[in-house]
Amino acid sequence: MQRQILEAAKALVGESGCAALTIEGVAARAGVSKQSVYRRWSSRGDLLVDLYLGSVAEEPEGWHRLGFKAAFTDYVQWSVRRLFDPKRAAILRGLAMEAQADPAIRQVLKARIVEPRLARGRELLRRAAGAGEIRKDLDVETALDFVFGSIWFSLLITGSPINRPWQDRVLRAFFILAAPVAPKSAHRT
């Protein structure tokens, strides 16, 4: 039944966008009761987030065994791979737009999508700074704002696709900005 409900929600979002999605509409489209939907999702926001996340495994394993550049590349890929699909990008765009006016959707979006990614990014950046793989004075929050600000700007403002070339550009610029500062050599005169 869960798959049936998700398929109904996906069809409704595809036809009318996120704003038009209602629990009642999903239940009717899936041929189930509203209670059947609410047993699986406590809110419309939860349903939309599950529709966005889909069945992709949440977090890759083994980052702690990789060097910083490989781990951070995997991290960014994990964070944006769903956005390579324009339909999923449209769902996240709709969620973000609705989150501006609906605190419940904002809370679900932050708790299930935004915060897990920021927490992993903080961990990676702090570990890399401690190991000297990136500059020790890098402001972790601003560094993450650089990456995620680029995502949200592309998603919500420019409409530029978030794809492999986007990812490569952002990572190339990020690695330049985060590179450790070379020690100044002492000159004797």
C-alpha positions in Angstrom: 0.0 0.0 0.0 2.9 2.4 0.7 4.1 2.1 -2.9 0.6 2.7 -4.2 0.3 5.9 -2.1 3.7 7.1 -3.2 2.9 6.5 -6.8 -0.4 8.4 -6.4 1.5 11.3 -4.8 4.1 11.2 -7.5 1.4 11.4 -10.2 -0.4 14.3 -8.5 2.8 16.3 -8.1 3.7 15.6 -11.7 0.3 16.9 -12.9 -0.2 19.9 -10.6 3.0 20.5 -8.5 3.7 20.3 -4.8 1.3 23.1 -3.8 -1.7 21.2 -5.1 -0.9 18.0 -3.2 -3.3 17.1 -0.4 -3.6 14.0 1.8 -7.2 13.8 0.6 -6.2 13.9 -3.0 -3.5 11.3 -2.6 -5.9 9.0 -0.7 -8.5 9.3 -3.4 -6.0 8.8 -6.2 -4.5 5.7 -4.4 -7.9 4.3 -3.6 -7.3 4.2 0.1 -8.6 6.1 3.2 -7.0 9.3 4.5 -6.2 7.3 7.7 -4.2 4.8 5.6 -2.0 7.7 4.4 -1.7 9.3 7.9 -0.7 5.9 9.3 2.5 6.1 7.2 3.0 9.9 7.0 2.2 12.2 9.8 1.9 15.2 7.5 1.9 16.3 3.9 5.5 17.6 4.4 6.6 14.1 5.4 5.0 12.6 2.4 6.6 15.2 0.1 10.0 14.6 1.7 9.7 10.8 1.2 8.6 11.4 -2.4 11.8 13.5 -2.9 14.1 11.1 -1.1 12.7 8.0 -2.8 14.4 4.7 -2.2 18.0 5.8 -2.6 20.1 4.6 0.4 20.6 7.6 2.7 24.3 7.7 3.4 27.3 6.0 1.8 29.6 4.2 4.0 33.4 4.5 4.3 33.9 8.2 4.2 36.2 8.0 7.2 38.6 5.9 5.2 38.9 8.3 2.4 41.2 11.4 2.0 39.4 14.7 2.2 38.9 15.4 -1.5 37.5 12.0 -2.2 35.3 12.1 0.9 34.0 15.6 0.2 33.3 14.7 -3.4 31.3 11.8 -2.3 29.5 14.0 0.3 28.5 16.5 -2.3 27.4 13.7 -4.7 25.3 12.2 -1.9 23.8 15.6 -1.1 22.8 16.4 -4.7 22.4 13.2 -6.7 18.6 13.3 -6.5 18.7 16.8 -8.0 20.2 15.4 -11.2 16.6 14.2 -11.9 14.5 17.2 -12.9 11.4 15.7 -11.4 13.0 15.4 -8.0 14.5 18.8 -8.3 11.0 20.2 -8.9 9.8 18.4 -5.7 12.6 19.9 -3.6 12.0 23.3 -5.2 8.3 23.1 -4.3 9.1 22.0 -0.8 11.5 24.9 -0.3 9.0 27.4 -1.6 6.3 26.1 0.6 8.6 26.0 3.6 8.8 29.8 3.5 5.1 30.0 4.4 4.5 26.8 6.3 6.6 26.2 9.5 5.6 22.5 9.6 7.0 21.9 6.1 10.1 23.9 7.0 10.7 21.8 10.1 10.4 18.5 8.1 12.6 19.9 5.4 15.3 21.0 7.8 15.1 17.8 10.0 15.1 15.2 7.2 17.1 16.8 4.4 19.1 19.9 5.4 20.4 19.1 8.9 21.7 15.6 8.1 23.7 17.0 5.3 25.1 19.9 7.3 26.0 17.6 10.2 28.0 15.3 7.9 29.7 18.3 6.2 30.7 19.8 9.5 32.2 16.5 10.5 34.2 16.1 7.3 35.5 19.7 7.4 36.5 19.6 11.0 38.3 16.3 10.5 40.1 17.6 7.4 41.1 20.8 9.2 42.5 18.8 12.1 44.5 16.7 9.7 45.8 19.7 7.8 44.0 18.7 4.6 42.3 22.1 4.4 43.1 25.4 5.9 42.7 25.4 9.7 41.1 28.9 9.7 38.3 27.8 7.3 34.9 28.9 8.7 33.0 25.6 8.5 29.5 27.1 8.4 30.5 29.6 5.7 32.2 26.9 3.7 29.0 24.8 3.8 26.9 27.9 2.9 29.1 28.2 -0.1 28.2 24.7 -1.3 24.6 24.6 -0.3 24.0 28.3 -1.2 25.0 27.3 -4.7 22.5 24.5 -4.7 19.6 26.6 -3.5 20.5 29.5 -5.8 20.5 27.2 -8.8 17.4 25.4 -7.7 15.3 28.5 -6.7 16.7 31.5 -8.6 18.5 30.7 -11.8 16.9 27.3 -12.6 20.3 26.1 -13.8 20.5 22.3 -13.8 22.3 20.7 -10.9 24.2 18.0 -12.7 27.7 16.6 -12.9 29.2 19.7 -14.6 27.6 21.9 -11.8 29.1 19.5 -9.2 32.6 19.6 -10.8 32.6 23.4 -10.9 31.5 23.8 -7.3 34.0 21.3 -6.1 36.9 22.8 -8.1 36.2 26.2 -6.6 35.6 24.9 -3.1 38.9 23.0 -3.1 40.8 26.1 -4.2 39.1 28.1 -1.3 39.7 25.4 1.3 43.3 24.6 0.3 45.7 24.8 3.2 47.8 27.9 3.3 51.4 27.1 2.4 53.8 28.2 5.2 55.8 31.3 4.4 59.4 30.5 4.0 61.9 32.4 6.0 64.2 34.6 3.9 67.6 35.3 5.3 69.4 38.4 4.2 
